[in-house]
């Protein structure tokens, strides 16, 4: 197991390097210019100096290496320095956003809490809804509950989140006026009243994403339960007189959770990507919204860094899913 | 016993495979309903515009018609520039559905080619599958957005705004969605390669190209067809998502996603403007997904005929 983990970790390095190269080369072809936001009154020779200071006049290979160094050495040192209080990185050049001229990592750090609160809550609630639905629909296969569950989950992954979001806004904030349609990130939770406000503004985005996630995970849960319910060991357990409760909730559920846990782990990074749309609908200023505004503003360092962070998350959670599979299922031996 | 069973009178006329598939498909109620809905939507967007011509108005007349509520003349009302919403829905649907179809064709072609090559030629298996894994590790939606941002203006300049954007979006979706099909096809081909008929074909010296085209491809058609159906749905959703984020087609070139995006700004006053395009996208995707579900059952010989 340990050797497998180490081997996979080592394999992740070329994968990430390849992805970073793809992202870098894609952005290399961009027509955008870092000086496009600078006023026209700035003389060309000053612009040239600014370009040199940003390192934008170097050959491509050097800029790629510089970006890698900034991303993997300088930025982590800064984060470490901010945590421990020591100045580890010195005054080395950080990755600077072309839009706001402040370090990309700082802006991302400001945005992460919003994304984590909304998206994290949505994913958690989605999983918590999906598991019981999946278990019960499999146990009572083809019952009305199962049919309804199938139908709702079909709707859940056919109806795009930008439509469910807009529909919920039309119904619950335009017509009924129950919930705000815009997520207010300046709200600080200090007492019960502001906590209530926070919950209220989270209801709509969270339910949109939770429905979408629950639809997918409940399907996996159901089919995994169905696979296990037909196994011989279930008949054996029943025949020795165990109660249904014990058979289903202890034996079958435990075995069916193995693939579902990996699916849940694999879904976490796609949540960050899928949340781009939901954040846009409800104006949550999280990572997804940051990416969109960076794309519209031609802010290449920001786009590059964010896309690469998403890629790292995907690779990382793929790794976690593989390792979890090996730990949970003793039949799987990687060595 | 066998004699009588084989006598010509007792034999039913031979049934074609597709007839069987259709009979099984018909038993799946959701799939049948999905097919009906999809066909009527396709008819709505293809034949509909012939019955509704855009009236030839001056700008002053056009502006007077803006923001009309639904009426006999304009069943869906008009938008903020006085354009007929029903006609825009038809035109938008035509673009959305054709984007779905073309993007699916690209991704299926890419996916089956990679899958067949990886499954059939052992030497190519490793590199091709590593490449598939790498593509799966890419953050697709952000990359799609970046691709559209970078190449939209260049292609629009070279091919005109409509053709350029269409080509860009279709190929971007195709290039980022072939991986699932490739994996499925590879698995099927790996199993097929060991079967006797393929072995027989190879042992009489059939060149690999012919073995693939004559023996392997027809036998992996069913998973390819299912993947293709589901591919249409996801391509339509991706295109609408891009348009919704403002990175799809130009404003004067309606698609359902673009109409939804334009409608969001006036959602408070005219909620119907977001509901119709959203409903159209959802209905199309839902029916395509049900058709895919039914097709999967119908094409599976183990389920068929039970």
Interface residues (C-beta under 8 A of the other chain):
Chain A: X15 X18 X19 X22 X23 X26 X27 X29 X30 X31 X154 X155 X157 X158 X159 X160 X162 X163 X166 X167 X169 X170 X174 X175 X269 X273 X274 X276 X277 X280 X281 X291 X292 X295 X296 X298 X303 X306 X307 X310 X311 X314 X315 X318
Chain B: X30 X133 X134 X137 X138 X139 X140 X141 X142 X143 X145 X146 X147 X149 X150 X151 X153 X154 X233 X237 X240 X241 X244 X245 X246 X247 X260 X264 X267 X268 X271 X274 X275 X278 X279 X281 X282 X285 X286 X289 X290
